[in-house]
Amino acid sequence: MGLKLIVAFVEPDRTEELLAEARKVGAGGATVMSHARGEGRNTVKGILGLEIAAQRDVLFMLVEQSCADRVLRRLAEVGEFDDSPGTGIALKLDVEDALGVRDQMADLFRRMDEPRDPDS
């Protein structure tokens, strides 16, 4: 069984919604880092010409590779990443090895054995 790490940089007010949607398509838990700063291609200037850096939450989700594409696509769809600039980005990384996730792995194996909804 292979693992993937989904990393998403999202608007803080969308974090809970996006986590819930990711769970619907196979993600388990997540680690959330709050108050990350992001800067896009074009910087935004505010009062006195100071740069305004948008606050972001960073979501880390370790998922089984068979559901990784579904999770990534669902995050992008619900978060409107491709439709609205500045709403967020998500990426998928290969995981060579992971320690400290024995309980999560047992849960993944159980969920893999459960029947899937053909519409998901």
N, C-alpha and C positions, 0 to 999 in steps of 0.2 A: 504494500500500500504506500503510495507516495503522498507527500504533503506539500501544500502550497501556502504561502503567506500572502494574504490580501492586505494591502496597505491603502488606506483611503484618507485623503485630506479633505475635510468637509466643514461646512459652516456649522458653528456650534449649536444653533437652534434646530438643525436637522439631524443631529447625532442619534437621538433616540429612535426617530422614525427609520433612519437608515439601518440601524442595528436590528430593529424588528423585522424589516424587510429581508435583511441578509439571513436571519434565522429561518424565515419562511422557506428559503431555498437551499438550506443545508448547513449554514454556518452555526457553530455552537456559540461559545463565548467570545469575548473580545477584550482587548486591553485598549483603553482610551487615554490618550495624552491630551490634556486640555491646554489651551492658551499657547499653541504654537503660532509663530508668525509666518506669513507667506507673502511672497512678492511675485507678481506675474511679470509678463513681458513689459507691460506699461505700468509705471508707478503712478500712484494717485497723489496729488499734492493737495494739502489742506490749507488751513489758516497760516499765514506767514511763510508759505512755501514749504512747510514741513511735510515729509512723506507720511502717508497714512498706510500702515501695514495691516492687512486684514488678519484678525484672529481666526485660527482654525483649530479644530480637533483632529487628532490623528488616530485613526482606528486601525488596530492590528488584529487580524483574524487568522488563526491557524486552521486550515480546512483540508479535508481529504481532496485529492486532485480531481476526483470524479464530479465534485460539485463546485469547484473553483470558478469555472467559466460562468456558471449560473449566478453565483454570488457577485462576481465582478460586473456582469451585465445588469443585474438587478440594481446594484448600487448606482451605476451610471444612469440607468433609466429613471429611477425614482429621484435621484439627486439632480437630474437634468444637466449632467456634466458636459455633454456635447451640445446641448441646446442653448445654454446660457453661460457665457464666459464668466469665470470667477466663482462658479458654484462649487467646484471641487474637482479632484482627480482621484483615480484609483488605479492601482497596479497590482500585478501578480508576480510573485517571486518563487523560485524553486527553493525547497528546504531540503538540505542534505541530511540533516539529523536534528532531532529535538529531544531534550531531556526535561524531566519534570512535568511531563504531560501524560503519564501512564493512565490516570483516571479518564482524561479526555479521550485517549486512544480507545479505551474500552467502550466508551459511549459512542464513538465513531463507528466501531465495529457493530454495535447493536443497531445503530440507525441504518447502516448499510444493509442489514438483513431484513429491515422492515420494508413492506411494500410501498412503492412510490406512487404519488398521484401523477397520472400521465400528463396532466396539464401544467405541472411545475417544471 
